[in-house]
Amino acid sequence: MLYLWIFLLILGFVLLVKGADWFVDGAAGIAKKCKISALVIGLTVVAFGTSAPELCVSVTAAIKHSTGIAIGNVVGSNITNILLILGISSLVRVLPVKKSSLFLDIPVLLLASGLLIGLGFWGRSLAWYDGLALLAVFAVYMTLLFLNARREQRAAKLSGGPAPEEDKPEKEPKTKAGKWFKRMEEKTWFLIILTLVGLGMVVGGGTLLVEGAKYIANYFKVPEDIIGLTVVAIGTSLPELVTSVVAAAKRETDIAVGNIIGSNIFNIFLVAGVSSLFWPLAFDYPNNLIDGFVALGAALLLYGCALLGRKKLGRIAGALMVLSFIGYYVYLFLVRV
């Protein structure tokens, strides 16, 4: 049985890699055709798609009253997303951070992280009314996001379309299959199918990885709260990892950054909010409080690096994030286990 789960773990990784490749191509193509900012696509479509494993795992855990996994998955995923995934992505390629992210998206992420700590600490759990409050703030944020998208669309029409630098010449594919794929990418219906198939592969691959990792962790008798913060958190963050690294390698840097910021906002407002409607998510003191502050610190580190780096996340920022992630895991396994 152990070997079967190891095989499913590897299969899940393969699905993730190829699915993320198609997903990024499809989402970026739709963004260009609709003249919607790639950042907005990253913050919404890509972020929701890559947050689907967190939503599935946390809701299932809440229904089964495994609140340690549910809350640990949300907080641990947010820590992993910024410190590990953005860190690795910015090591692959320097990531520009849009002005709109500095003034709206990252402040909203800081607000979400603060609300999670405040609501959890105040009642020692996230109850159904806390979940409704989180979902209400999320609805306001999404409204602002789409209003900005409409404003960008109007501005693009007035200016006659995207800026010249966005239309970069691409290399002509050498194989027949590559040329066929290139032609099909010009068709909107194909881009939609590509995005949906890629999304399905990402979610399915992420689910296989999580279930396989959970079985293997339980096989070696690892505690539940550590499973939530490490195995489950990293497993459900693998779609974000693969999608953002692939997007960075393809120079779709807005999707790489928007995916992480949007996914973290989704994790708190949507995943924690919906999960708490099924069962109160116990907020363990002081462990969950410490983890919450680490997640808030990761968001502050992202904001500080973007401001000090003149709206860019370079290799120094990436190295600092990855080292912080390693330090946090050293604390988990030396102090908490």
C-alpha positions in Angstrom: 0.0 0.0 0.0 2.9 2.4 0.8 4.3 1.8 -2.7 0.9 2.6 -4.3 0.8 6.0 -2.5 4.4 6.8 -3.5 3.3 6.1 -7.2 0.3 8.3 -6.8 2.5 11.0 -5.3 4.7 10.9 -8.4 1.7 10.9 -10.7 0.3 13.9 -8.9 3.6 15.8 -9.5 3.5 15.0 -13.2 -0.1 16.2 -13.5 0.9 19.4 -11.7 3.8 20.2 -13.9 2.0 19.7 -17.2 -1.3 21.1 -15.9 0.4 24.3 -14.7 2.1 24.7 -18.1 -1.2 24.6 -19.9 -3.0 26.6 -17.2 -0.5 29.5 -17.5 -0.6 29.5 -21.3 -4.4 29.5 -21.3 -4.9 32.2 -18.6 -2.2 34.5 -20.2 -3.8 34.0 -23.6 -7.3 34.9 -22.4 -5.9 38.0 -20.6 -4.4 39.3 -23.8 -7.5 38.6 -25.9 -9.8 40.3 -23.4 -7.3 43.1 -22.8 -7.5 42.3 -19.1 -4.4 42.8 -17.0 -2.4 39.6 -16.5 -2.1 40.7 -12.8 -5.9 40.6 -12.5 -6.0 37.1 -14.1 -3.4 36.0 -11.6 -5.3 37.4 -8.7 -8.6 35.8 -9.6 -8.7 32.9 -12.1 -5.3 31.5 -11.4 -5.4 32.2 -7.6 -8.8 30.5 -7.3 -7.7 27.5 -9.3 -4.6 27.0 -7.3 -6.4 27.6 -4.0 -8.9 24.8 -4.8 -6.9 22.1 -3.0 -6.7 24.2 0.1 -10.5 24.7 0.0 -11.2 21.0 -0.5 -8.8 19.9 2.2 -9.8 22.5 4.8 -13.6 22.0 4.3 -13.2 18.2 4.5 -11.1 18.6 7.6 -13.7 20.9 9.2 -16.5 18.5 8.4 -14.5 15.7 10.0 -13.7 18.0 13.0 -9.9 17.8 12.2 -9.6 21.5 12.9 -5.8 21.3 13.4 -5.4 20.3 9.8 -7.9 22.9 8.6 -6.4 26.0 10.3 -2.8 24.7 9.9 -3.4 24.2 6.1 -4.5 27.9 5.7 -1.8 29.4 7.8 0.9 27.0 6.6 0.0 27.5 3.0 0.2 31.2 3.3 3.7 31.0 4.9 4.8 28.5 2.2 3.3 30.6 -0.7 5.3 33.7 0.2 8.5 32.5 1.8 9.1 29.4 -0.3 7.2 29.9 -3.6 7.8 33.6 -4.2 11.3 33.1 -2.9 12.1 30.4 -5.4 10.2 32.3 -8.2 12.2 35.5 -7.6 15.4 33.4 -7.7 14.4 32.1 -11.1 13.6 35.6 -12.4 13.3 39.1 -11.0 9.6 39.7 -10.3 8.2 43.2 -10.8 5.4 44.1 -8.3 2.7 46.3 -9.8 1.7 49.6 -8.2 -1.9 48.3 -7.8 -0.5 45.4 -5.7 1.4 47.8 -3.4 -1.7 50.0 -2.9 -4.5 47.4 -2.8 -3.6 43.7 -2.9 -0.8 43.4 -0.4 -2.5 45.8 2.1 -5.6 43.6 1.8 -3.4 40.5 2.5 -2.0 42.3 5.6 -5.6 43.1 6.7 -6.6 39.4 6.1 -3.7 38.1 8.1 -4.4 40.6 11.0 -8.1 39.6 11.0 -7.3 35.9 11.1 -5.0 36.5 14.2 -7.5 38.9 15.9 -10.7 36.8 15.4 -8.9 33.5 16.2 -7.3 34.9 19.4 -10.4 36.7 20.6 -12.7 33.7 20.7 -10.0 31.0 20.7 -11.6 29.7 17.4 -13.1 30.9 14.1 -16.9 30.5 14.5 -19.5 30.7 11.8 -20.0 34.4 12.4 -16.3 35.0 12.0 -16.5 33.1 8.7 -19.3 35.4 7.5 -17.2 38.4 8.4 -14.3 37.1 6.4 -16.5 36.3 3.4 -18.1 39.8 3.6 -14.6 41.5 3.4 -13.7 39.2 0.6 -16.8 40.3 -1.4 -15.8 43.9 -1.0 -12.2 43.2 -2.2 -13.4 41.3 -5.2 -15.7 44.2 -6.1 -12.8 46.6 -5.9 -10.7 44.2 -8.0 -13.2 44.0 -10.8 -13.9 47.7 -10.8 -10.1 48.2 -11.3 -10.2 45.6 -14.1 -13.0 47.5 -15.9 -11.1 50.8 -15.5 -8.0 49.1 -17.1 -10.1 47.8 -19.9 -11.5 51.3 -20.7 -8.0 52.8 -20.5 -6.7 50.1 -22.9 -9.5 50.9 -25.4 -8.7 54.6 -25.2 -5.0 54.0 -25.7 -5.7 51.6 -28.6 -4.7 48.3 -26.9 -1.7 47.0 -24.9 1.6 48.7 -24.7 4.1 47.9 -27.4 6.5 46.2 -25.0 3.8 43.6 -24.2 3.9 42.3 -27.8 7.2 40.6 -27.7 8.2 38.5 -30.6 8.3 34.8 -29.9 10.4 32.0 -31.4 8.7 30.0 -34.2 8.1 26.4 -33.2 10.2 23.9 -35.0 8.0 20.8 -34.9 4.6 20.3 -36.6 3.0 19.7 -33.2 4.4 23.0 -32.0 3.2 24.9 -35.0 -0.3 23.4 -34.6 -0.4 24.3 -30.9 0.7 27.9 -31.8 -2.1 28.3 -34.3 -4.7 26.9 -31.9 -3.6 29.4 -29.2 -5.1 32.1 -31.4 -8.5 30.7 -30.9 -10.4 31.8 -27.8 -12.4 28.5 -27.4 -9.1 26.6 -27.4 -7.6 28.9 -24.7 -10.7 28.3 -22.5 -10.4 24.5 -22.9 -6.7 24.7 -22.3 -7.2 26.7 -19.1 -9.9 24.4 -17.8 -8.0 21.2 -18.6 -4.9 22.6 -17.0 -6.8 23.7 -14.0 -8.3 20.2 -13.6 -4.8 18.6 -13.9 -3.4 21.1 -11.3 -6.2 20.4 -8.8 -6.2 16.7 -9.4 -2.4 16.5 -9.2 -2.5 18.5 -6.0 -5.1 16.3 -4.5 -3.1 13.1 -5.3 0.0 14.7 -3.8 -1.8 15.7 -0.6 -3.5 12.4 -0.1 -0.3 10.5 -0.8 1.7 12.7 1.5 -0.9 12.4 4.3 -0.8 8.6 4.1 3.0 8.5 4.1 3.1 11.0 7.1 0.6 9.0 9.0 2.5 5.8 8.2 5.5 7.3 10.0 3.3 8.6 12.9 3.8 12.4 12.5 1.4 14.5 14.7 -1.7 16.1 13.1 -0.9 19.7 13.7 2.6 19.3 12.1 0.9 17.5 9.2 -1.4 20.5 8.7 1.5 23.0 8.8 4.0 21.0 6.7 2.8 18.1 4.6 -0.7 19.3 3.9 0.4 23.0 3.6 3.2 22.2 1.2 1.1 19.7 -0.7 -1.8 22.1 -1.3 0.7 24.9 -2.1 2.3 22.8 -4.8 -0.1 24.1 -7.5 1.0 27.6 -6.6 4.6 26.6 -6.6 4.6 24.9 -10.0 2.3 27.6 -11.5 4.3 30.5 -10.2 7.7 29.0 -11.1 6.5 28.1 -14.6 4.9 31.6 -15.0 8.2 33.2 -13.9 10.2 31.0 -16.4 7.8 32.0 -19.2 8.2 35.7 -18.2 4.5 35.9 -17.2 5.7 37.6 -14.0 2.4 39.3 -13.3 0.7 35.9 -13.0 3.5 34.6 -10.8 3.1 37.4 -8.3 -0.6 37.8 -8.6 -1.1 34.1 -8.2 0.6 34.1 -4.8 -0.9 37.3 -3.4 -4.4 36.3 -4.6 -4.1 32.8 -3.4 -3.1 33.9 0.1 -6.1 36.3 0.2 -8.4 33.5 -1.0 -6.9 31.1 1.6 -7.9 33.4 4.5 -11.1 35.0 3.4 -12.6 32.1 1.3 -11.0 28.9 2.6 -11.0 29.8 6.3 -14.3 31.6 6.0 -16.2 28.7 4.3 -14.5 26.0 6.5 -15.6 27.8 9.7 -19.3 27.6 8.5 -19.1 23.8 8.8 -17.4 23.6 12.2 -15.6 26.1 14.5 -11.9 26.1 13.7 -10.1 25.8 17.1 -7.3 28.4 17.4 -4.8 26.8 19.6 -2.8 29.1 22.0 0.1 29.8 21.7 1.0 27.6 18.6 -1.6 28.9 16.2 -1.0 32.5 17.4 2.8 32.1 16.6 2.0 30.6 13.2 -0.4 33.4 12.5 2.2 36.0 13.3 4.7 34.2 11.1 2.2 34.4 8.2 1.7 38.1 8.9 5.5 38.6 9.1 5.9 36.8 5.7 3.4 39.3 4.2 5.3 42.2 5.8 8.5 40.9 4.4 7.0 40.7 0.9 5.8 44.3 1.2 9.1 45.5 2.6 11.2 43.8 -0.1 8.9 45.2 -2.9 9.2 48.7 -1.5 12.9 48.6 -0.9 13.5 46.8 -4.2 11.7 49.6 -6.1 8.7 47.5 -7.0 10.8 44.4 -7.7 11.5 41.1 -6.0 15.1 40.3 -6.8 17.4 37.4 -5.9 18.4 38.9 -2.6 14.7 39.1 -1.6 14.2 35.6 -2.8 17.2 34.2 -0.8 15.9 36.1 2.3 12.5 34.5 1.9 13.8 31.0 1.4 16.1 31.3 4.4 13.2 32.5 6.5 11.2 29.5 5.4 14.0 27.2 6.4 14.3 28.9 9.8 10.5 28.5 10.4 10.7 24.8 9.7 13.7 24.4 11.9 11.6 25.9 14.7 8.7 23.5 13.9 10.7 20.4 14.0 13.1 21.3 16.9 10.6 23.0 19.2 7.1 21.9 18.3 7.6 18.2 17.5 
